[in-house]
Amino acid sequence: MLLIQRQQKDYFQNSLRKWGFYLLAVSGATRVCGLFGYPVEHSFSPIMHNAAFSFLGLDFIYVPYCVAPEELESAARAVRALGMVGVNITIPHKEKVCYYLDEVTPGAKIAGAVNTVVNKKGKLYGYNTDGAGFLRALREETAFLPDGKAALIVGAGGAARSIAVELAMSGVRLVTIVNRNHERAQALANLLTEQTPVKKADTARLTGAEFKEAVKRAELIIQATPLGMYPNEDACLDFPYEYLQPGQVICDLVYNPPATQFMKNASLTEGVKVTGGVGMLLYQGALAFEHWTGLQAPVEIMRKSLQEFLDAQVTELNNDHYIL
């Protein structure tokens, strides 16, 4: 983990010089944004946010904080106490953080998950930019439009909930939830049925014929668990790849590594489109940036910073239907 942090720091400083702009010196006036998660060493968010701040000449800095679950309430209070602009929230805090905020947007309240916190004069407001960021990335990378489609989501955590709600609000006809804890899957399906306009939301168990049938009928399949995330790159979902169909879009929300084992396995099926979590990371981050600064995010600078960092350390899949 220390290695990837050092790589990020060296890459960032070198890229700033190459692009012709420079990180502002930290001073008593520097405004702080950050990331709360456990762990956070794998995160690429500092790369894109600090590049964006520097490009626009903002006296801001983005810092990741490793916050253990039992310390989340204290960390939320610290946002107020330290006068931070706001924070992103990642695994495993997206659901629990809602309890420590003053207000939560309606969409985030339905999802029961927050990934962006904004400090407005000592009041903490919770937003969720995951769903909107995911759909924008999906549209740009695969041309997928959700209206009238069937989606399968593996996972029922904060990101899965946010994306499920966004898909339901965007016109999908069917959402199937699969999760190791079937009660959590059923709770999410019930929420979609009761609080969104989706025509049908159901569940399937990870083992058995119902999961295989759900895979066959889905037009969009989303792997929304942390399986395969750095530093556990060898971990992989037990998935019935033989039931994948040409024309399906397969997404893994993990972005580090950008090519997970799940993606590699799925890409062996001819005619499917496979994409990872980098695009969602970019667009949810751009929306968070706009909440914090009130300015339009320099998306292309953020994209360039991410892509150049990845290009420096990752060999992409040699497959014409793999999309980064």
N, C-alpha and C positions, 0 to 999 in steps of 0.2 A: 504494500500500500504506500509506503514511503517512496518507492520508485515511481509510481504513477503520479504522486503529488509533485515530485521533482521534475518529471517530464512535463507536467502541465505548466509549472512555473517557468522552466526554461523555454518551452514553446511560446508561451504568452509574451515574454519579454522580447524574444527574437522576432516574433511576428509584428509586434507593435513598431519596432524599429524598421522592419521591412515595409510596412504599410505607410510609414511616414507620420505616425502619431504616437503619443507617449502617455504613459500612465501618470496621472497627476499625483504629486507628492501628498501623502496622507498628512493631514493637519488637524487642528482642533475643530475645524469647520467641516471636515469630511463626513458625509452622511453614509450610514451603514445599512446595507441590506444583507440578507443571509439566507441560509438553508438550515433547517432543523431536520435531522434524520438519524438513523442508527442502523447501519453505518452511513458515512458520507464520503469516505475516502475515494470512492469510485466515481463521484459525481463530476460531470462535465459542465455543470451550470456555471461555475466560476469563470470558465473559459469564455463563454459567450456573453455573460453579463458584464464582466469587466472590459471586454473588447468594446461593447456597446457604450458603456459609460465613457471610456476613453475617446472613442470616435466622436461623440457629441460634446466632449469637453466638460462633462459633468464631474463635480467633485463628490463622487460616490464611489463606494467600494463594496464588493460582494464577497462574503466570507462564509464558508461552510462550518457548521457547528455540530459535533457529534453529541446528540442529546439522548441519554438513556431513557427508556419509557417512564421510569419512576421520577425523572427530573423534568418532564414535559411541562407541568404546571409552572414550575419555577422559571423555566426558559420563556414561557409565554409572558409571565410577569416582567421578565427582564427586557422584553421588547419595549414595554412602556417605560420602565425605569431608566433604561439607557438611551431612550429617545431614538431608537432604530426606526428607519423608514418602514420596514416590513421584512417579512421572511417568506421563503417558499417552505412547504411542508412535504416531506417524502416519507417513504416506508420507515417505521410502522405507525406513523403519527397522524395520518390524514383524517381518521375518524375521531380519535380521542381529542384532538386539538379543539374540536367544535365546542367542547365543554368550557373552554377557557377564553372564549371570545365574547365580545359585547354584542355583535350582530353578525349574522350569516345571510348571504344572499339566498333568495328562494330556490334557485337551482341547486346550490350547494346544500341547502337544507333538505331537499328531496333526496339527493344522493347520500346525505349523511357523511359528507367528506369535504375537506378543504385542502387546497394545495397552495393557496396564496393568502397571506395575511398582510393587511395594510394598517399602519398606525396613523390614525387621524386625530391629532391633538389628544393623545392618550386613550382613545377608544380603538379597540382592535376589531377590524372588519374582516370577515372570512369570505373568500371567493373560491370558485373552482374553475380553473382554466384548462383542466385536463381534457374534458370532453370536446370543447370547441377546438383545442389544439390538435387533438387526435383527428377529428373530422377534416380539418383543413389539410393536414399532412396526408391523410388518406386520399382526399380528392386530388391533390397536386401530384402525388407519387403514383397513384394507380388509376385515377379517373373514376373511382368508385363513388356512386351516389346511393345513399341509403334508402330512398323512398321505395317502398314496396318490397324490400329485400328481407331475407332471413339471415339472422346473425347468431353465431354461437360464441359465447364468452366463457373461457376457462379461468375461473377465479371469481372471488366475491369480495375482495378488499376494496380499499378506497378508490384506486384507479378504475377497477372493474365497474364499480357502482357509478362513477362519474360518466364513464363511456356508455354504459347501459342506458342511463337516463338521457344522455345526449342523443343516442341513436333512437330511442323511443320518441323523443320530441321531434326528431327529424324524419319520421315517417316510415320506419321499418315496420313490416307486418308481423314479424316474429322475432323474439329474443329468447334463446335457450341458454340457461345458466348451468354450468357444471363446476362443482367445487368439491374438494376433499371432504369438507364439512357440509353435508347435504342440507342441514337446517339453515345454514347461512345462504346457500343457493336458493332455497325456497323462500326465505325472507326477502331476498332481492327480487325474485320473480313476483311475489305478492305486492311489493312496493311499486313495481312497474305497472302492474295491472290496476292498482288502486289509484295511483297518482300521476299517470302519464296516459297519453292517448293511444299507446300501442295496442294493436288488435289482440295479440296473444303473447304471453310470457310463460315459459314452462321451464322445467329442470330435467336434467339427466344425471345419472350416477356415473362416476369415472370408469367403472367396470360394468360390462354387460352390453347387450344389444342396443339399448336406447341411446348410449353415447355414440355408437357407430352410425346409427340412423341419423342422429343429429349432425354428425360430421358430413354425411352424404348430402343432406338437404340444405346445408348452410351455404350461402353465397359469400359470407364474410366470416372468418374464424379468427378470434383474438385470443392470444395467450397472454393473460393478464396476471400471472403469478411471478414471483421473483426467481423462479427456477432458471438457472443458467447465468445469473448475474455474477459479475466479478465479485469476489475471487473464486466463485464456485462454477466456473465455466463448463465443467463436465456434467453438471446436473442437467437433466432433461425430462420434460413431461413424458409420461407413458401414454403415447398417443397412437391411435390406429391409422397410421399414414396410408395404408392400403385402401382406405375409403375416401381419400381426397379425390376431387373431380376437376377436370380441366375447366378453367374459367373462374375458379374460386380465388379469392384474395385472402392470404394468410398473413396475419400480423403478430409480431412478438413485441410487447411493450418494453422489454429489456433493451437498453441502448449501449450498455457496456458489458460484454463486447457487442459491437454492432452486428456481428453475424453469430448468433447463438447456435447451439447444437440443434435446437428445435427448427430453426430456420434452414439450416443445412440439410436436415433430414427431409423437411417439407419440400425443399427446392428440387429434390430428385424426382418429384412427380411432374411429368410434362404438362404444360398448359396452365399451371398455377402461377400467380404472382405472389412473391414473398417479400415482405418489407419489415423493417425493424423499428425501434423506438426513437431513433434520432430525430425524425421529422416531428413527432409529437413533442419531444423535448424542446425543439426549436420554437414551435408555435405556442405551446403553453407558456414558455419562457418569455416570448415577445409580449403576450398579453399581460403577464405579471409585471414586466418592465413598464408597460403603459399605465398600469394601476399605480405603481410607485412614483413615477416621474411626471405623469400627465402629458408625456411626449410620445410621438409615434416612434415605435421601436425601429432601429436600423436593421431590419430583418436580414438583409443581404450580408451585412458585416457579421452578424451573429452566425449566419449560416457558414460564411467563409471561415470564421474562426473554428467552428466545430469541424468542418470538413478538412481543413488543413491539419488540424491536430490528429484527426483520425487517419488521414493519408500518411502521416508520419510514422504511424505505429501499427496499422492494420493492413493485412492483405485481404482484399475483397474476394468473395466467391467468384470463381470463373464460371458464371452461369448467367445467361441472358435474361432470365426472368427473376433474378434477385435484384432488389432495389434498395439502395442505401438511403 
